[in-house]
Amino acid sequence: MSIERRKFLKYSAGSAASVSFFSGIIAFTKKTEYNDPDWSQLHNMTGNVKPITVAERQQRIAKAQQLMASNQIQALILDAGTSL
């Protein structure tokens, strides 16, 4: 038995959509108990964090430049992540 690629993709997409739809309905209708979190246990995680000094920043840049030169790296891309 042979099936065309278009029909295969059509049927598999339909199957995936129906599975997602029905599993969403089942998850929505299930009764779950929700317990309020105990917010009193939270504490400030950044209370004792100190920013780096200008001298430390310059040392880090110099070290990065030295490592880049020794490894023949000509460019570096820094992207701001979620924790930056």
MDTraj code that builds the backbone (N, CA, C; nanometers):
import mdtraj as md
import numpy as np

residues = "MET SER ILE GLU ARG ARG LYS PHE LEU LYS TYR SER ALA GLY SER ALA ALA SER VAL SER PHE PHE SER GLY ILE ILE ALA PHE THR LYS LYS THR GLU TYR ASN ASP PRO ASP TRP SER GLN LEU HIS ASN MET THR GLY ASN VAL LYS PRO ILE THR VAL ALA GLU ARG GLN GLN ARG ILE ALA LYS ALA GLN GLN LEU MET ALA SER ASN GLN ILE GLN ALA LEU ILE LEU ASP ALA GLY THR SER LEU".split()
xyz = np.array([
    [0.0841, -0.1179, 0.0000],
    [0.0000, 0.0000, 0.0000],
    [0.0884, 0.1240, 0.0000],
    [0.0544, 0.2187, -0.0843],
    [0.1319, 0.3416, -0.0967],
    [0.0402, 0.4598, -0.0678],
    [0.0941, 0.5597, -0.0021],
    [0.0168, 0.6802, 0.0279],
    [0.0970, 0.8010, -0.0178],
    [0.0277, 0.8968, -0.0747],
    [0.0943, 1.0180, -0.1205],
    [0.1378, 1.1021, -0.0012],
    [0.2438, 1.1760, -0.0229],
    [0.2991, 1.2588, 0.0842],
    [0.1979, 1.3619, 0.1332],
    [0.1252, 1.4242, 0.0419],
    [0.0267, 1.5254, 0.0802],
    [-0.0823, 1.4659, 0.1688],
    [-0.1309, 1.3476, 0.1308],
    [-0.2350, 1.2839, 0.2101],
    [-0.1814, 1.2442, 0.3472],
    [-0.0571, 1.1948, 0.3500],
    [0.0036, 1.1574, 0.4777],
    [0.0127, 1.2778, 0.5706],
    [0.0608, 1.3906, 0.5174],
    [0.0736, 1.5109, 0.5996],
    [-0.0631, 1.5610, 0.6444],
    [-0.1606, 1.5539, 0.5552],
    [-0.2959, 1.5978, 0.5887],
    [-0.3531, 1.5134, 0.7022],
    [-0.3408, 1.3808, 0.6905],
    [-0.3955, 1.2916, 0.7920],
    [-0.3203, 1.3033, 0.9235],
    [-0.1891, 1.3142, 0.9176],
    [-0.1127, 1.3226, 1.0423],
    [-0.1379, 1.4551, 1.1131],
    [-0.1533, 1.5638, 1.0360],
    [-0.1831, 1.6932, 1.0981],
    [-0.3213, 1.6902, 1.1626],
    [-0.4157, 1.6289, 1.0945],
    [-0.5498, 1.6177, 1.1509],
    [-0.5520, 1.5345, 1.2767],
    [-0.4771, 1.4262, 1.2757],
    [-0.4702, 1.3402, 1.3939],
    [-0.4077, 1.4140, 1.5114],
    [-0.2977, 1.4845, 1.4845],
    [-0.2303, 1.5583, 1.5915],
    [-0.3201, 1.6669, 1.6483],
    [-0.3926, 1.7350, 1.5612],
    [-0.4815, 1.8418, 1.6077],
    [-0.5936, 1.7854, 1.6936],
    [-0.6512, 1.6732, 1.6518],
    [-0.7612, 1.6168, 1.7297],
    [-0.7125, 1.5644, 1.8651],
    [-0.5945, 1.5049, 1.8679],
    [-0.5395, 1.4578, 1.9957],
    [-0.5158, 1.5757, 2.0885],
    [-0.4586, 1.6846, 2.0367],
    [-0.4333, 1.8035, 2.1187],
    [-0.5643, 1.8611, 2.1708],
    [-0.6628, 1.8677, 2.0829],
    [-0.7913, 1.9252, 2.1199],
    [-0.8569, 1.8450, 2.2316],
    [-0.8655, 1.7135, 2.2143],
    [-0.9337, 1.6316, 2.3129],
    [-0.8552, 1.6201, 2.4436],
    [-0.7235, 1.6184, 2.4368],
    [-0.6471, 1.6143, 2.5618],
    [-0.6621, 1.7461, 2.6375],
    [-0.6759, 1.8567, 2.5644],
    [-0.7005, 1.9855, 2.6296],
    [-0.8347, 1.9892, 2.6988],
    [-0.9360, 1.9314, 2.6339],
    [-1.0691, 1.9261, 2.6946],
    [-1.0660, 1.8406, 2.8206],
    [-0.9994, 1.7277, 2.8139],
    [-0.9909, 1.6392, 2.9302],
    [-0.9188, 1.7095, 3.0450],
    [-0.8083, 1.7772, 3.0144],
    [-0.7334, 1.8471, 3.1189],
    [-0.8165, 1.9603, 3.1786],
    [-0.8963, 2.0278, 3.0954],
    [-0.9765, 2.1402, 3.1424],
    [-1.0894, 2.0931, 3.2331],
    [-1.1487, 1.9791, 3.2005],
    [-1.2637, 1.9329, 3.2769],
    [-1.2264, 1.8538, 3.4012],
    [-1.0997, 1.8135, 3.4128],
    [-1.0571, 1.7401, 3.5320],
    [-1.0604, 1.8323, 3.6528],
    [-1.1116, 1.7803, 3.7613],
    [-1.1129, 1.8595, 3.8837],
    [-0.9814, 1.8397, 3.9565],
    [-0.9176, 1.9491, 3.9880],
    [-0.7933, 1.9425, 4.0640],
    [-0.8045, 2.0348, 4.1840],
    [-0.7392, 1.9943, 4.2882],
    [-0.7353, 2.0799, 4.4063],
    [-0.6191, 2.1755, 4.3934],
    [-0.6459, 2.3001, 4.4198],
    [-0.5413, 2.4005, 4.4126],
    [-0.5154, 2.4531, 4.5522],
    [-0.3948, 2.4388, 4.5942],
    [-0.3550, 2.4915, 4.7245],
    [-0.2816, 2.6222, 4.7043],
    [-0.3245, 2.7230, 4.7759],
    [-0.2542, 2.8506, 4.7672],
    [-0.1123, 2.8341, 4.8187],
    [-0.0155, 2.8883, 4.7463],
    [0.1226, 2.8778, 4.7944],
    [0.1425, 2.9601, 4.9216],
    [0.2389, 2.9179, 5.0002],
    [0.2702, 2.9880, 5.1246],
    [0.3721, 3.0972, 5.0931],
    [0.3210, 3.2167, 5.0663],
    [0.4081, 3.3273, 5.0262],
    [0.4960, 3.3759, 5.1410],
    [0.4634, 3.3403, 5.2634],
    [0.5423, 3.3880, 5.3766],
    [0.6822, 3.3257, 5.3784],
    [0.7016, 3.2159, 5.3065],
    [0.8311, 3.1492, 5.3038],
    [0.9287, 3.2133, 5.2043],
    [0.8787, 3.3043, 5.1210],
    [0.9654, 3.3689, 5.0227],
    [1.0531, 3.4738, 5.0894],
    [1.1726, 3.4882, 5.0379],
    [1.2621, 3.5909, 5.0888],
    [1.3338, 3.6564, 4.9711],
    [1.3885, 3.7720, 4.9958],
    [1.4574, 3.8476, 4.8917],
    [1.5903, 3.7802, 4.8599],
    [1.6026, 3.7284, 4.7378],
    [1.7248, 3.6578, 4.6988],
    [1.8372, 3.7542, 4.6600],
    [1.8037, 3.8783, 4.6310],
    [1.9044, 3.9729, 4.5842],
    [1.9415, 4.0763, 4.6900],
    [1.8994, 4.0544, 4.8121],
    [1.9242, 4.1519, 4.9178],
    [2.0704, 4.1785, 4.9456],
    [2.1557, 4.0767, 4.9374],
    [2.2975, 4.0958, 4.9700],
    [2.3874, 4.0953, 4.8463],
    [2.3292, 4.1076, 4.7286],
    [2.4084, 4.1094, 4.6052],
    [2.4705, 4.2475, 4.5876],
    [2.6003, 4.2483, 4.5574],
    [2.6709, 4.3746, 4.5363],
    [2.7148, 4.3817, 4.3906],
    [2.6994, 4.4952, 4.3258],
    [2.7449, 4.5076, 4.1871],
    [2.8974, 4.5019, 4.1802],
    [2.9485, 4.4560, 4.0659],
    [3.0947, 4.4509, 4.0511],
    [3.1484, 4.5926, 4.0365],
    [3.2732, 4.6096, 4.0748],
    [3.3356, 4.7413, 4.0658],
    [3.3837, 4.7665, 3.9231],
    [3.4174, 4.8904, 3.8955],
    [3.4698, 4.9265, 3.7629],
    [3.6013, 4.8527, 3.7376],
    [3.6837, 4.8409, 3.8401],
    [3.8119, 4.7726, 3.8256],
    [3.7905, 4.6244, 3.7921],
    [3.6949, 4.5609, 3.8600],
    [3.6670, 4.4195, 3.8314],
    [3.6132, 4.4027, 3.6897],
    [3.5296, 4.4947, 3.6462],
    [3.4766, 4.4884, 3.5100],
    [3.5886, 4.5012, 3.4081],
    [3.6806, 4.5926, 3.4319],
    [3.7940, 4.6098, 3.3409],
    [3.8829, 4.4858, 3.3398],
    [3.9013, 4.4219, 3.4552],
    [3.9789, 4.2973, 3.4622],
    [3.9104, 4.1865, 3.3821],
    [3.7795, 4.1777, 3.3915],
    [3.7063, 4.0767, 3.3158],
    [3.7189, 4.0997, 3.1649],
    [3.7090, 4.2246, 3.1245],
    [3.7237, 4.2575, 2.9821],
    [3.8634, 4.2232, 2.9336],
    [3.9657, 4.2577, 3.0129],
    [4.1041, 4.2275, 2.9746],
    [4.1260, 4.0768, 2.9645],
    [4.0694, 4.0005, 3.0569],
    [4.0829, 3.8549, 3.0525],
    [4.0133, 3.7985, 2.9290],
    [3.8952, 3.8500, 2.8984],
    [3.8229, 3.8037, 2.7791],
    [3.9023, 3.8356, 2.6528],
    [3.9616, 3.9550, 2.6467],
    [4.0430, 3.9929, 2.5307],
    [4.1642, 3.9016, 2.5171],
    [4.2281, 3.8681, 2.6305],
    [4.3449, 3.7805, 2.6281],
    [4.3060, 3.6405, 2.5816],
    [4.1954, 3.5880, 2.6336],
    [4.1491, 3.4553, 2.5927],
    [4.1086, 3.4527, 2.4459],
    [4.0462, 3.5601, 2.4002],
    [4.0072, 3.5669, 2.2592],
    [4.1300, 3.5696, 2.1688],
    [4.2298, 3.6473, 2.2079],
    [4.3514, 3.6561, 2.1265],
    [4.4256, 3.5227, 2.1240],
    [4.4351, 3.4558, 2.2382],
    [4.5078, 3.3296, 2.2432],
    [4.4352, 3.2167, 2.1699],
    [4.3034, 3.2296, 2.1548],
    [4.2254, 3.1281, 2.0831],
    [4.1845, 3.1729, 1.9435],
    [4.2423, 3.2831, 1.8985],
    [4.2173, 3.3391, 1.7652],
    [4.0686, 3.3628, 1.7393],
    [4.0027, 3.4209, 1.8377],
    [3.8621, 3.4580, 1.8242],
    [3.8578, 3.6076, 1.7959],
    [3.7932, 3.6433, 1.6846],
    [3.7934, 3.7834, 1.6433],
    [3.6716, 3.8610, 1.6884],
    [3.5644, 3.7922, 1.7222],
    [3.4432, 3.8616, 1.7620],
    [3.3701, 3.7818, 1.8682],
    [3.2884, 3.8526, 1.9441],
    [3.2106, 3.7904, 2.0495],
    [3.0733, 3.8565, 2.0511],
    [2.9675, 3.7762, 2.0507],
    [2.8326, 3.8300, 2.0562],
    [2.7738, 3.7991, 2.1926],
    [2.7318, 3.9012, 2.2619],
    [2.6665, 3.8854, 2.3920],
    [2.5206, 3.9232, 2.3765],
    [2.4329, 3.8330, 2.4171],
    [2.2901, 3.8570, 2.4078],
    [2.2347, 3.8623, 2.5489],
    [2.1455, 3.9566, 2.5717],
    [2.0861, 3.9715, 2.7032],
    [1.9841, 3.8611, 2.7257],
    [2.0111, 3.7756, 2.8220],
    [1.9190, 3.6682, 2.8559],
    [1.8138, 3.7144, 2.9532],
    [1.7334, 3.6223, 3.0005],
    [1.6252, 3.6584, 3.0912],
    [1.6748, 3.6995, 3.2287],
    [1.7942, 3.6580, 3.2662],
    [1.8427, 3.6905, 3.3994],
    [1.9439, 3.8060, 3.3987],
    [1.9615, 3.8686, 3.2861],
    [2.0591, 3.9775, 3.2791],
    [1.9959, 4.1079, 3.3185],
])
top = md.Topology()
chain = top.add_chain()
for i, resn in enumerate(residues, 1):
    res = top.add_residue(resn, chain, resSeq=i)
    for name in ("N", "CA", "C"):
        top.add_atom(name, md.element.get_by_symbol(name[0]), res)
traj = md.Trajectory(xyz[None], top)
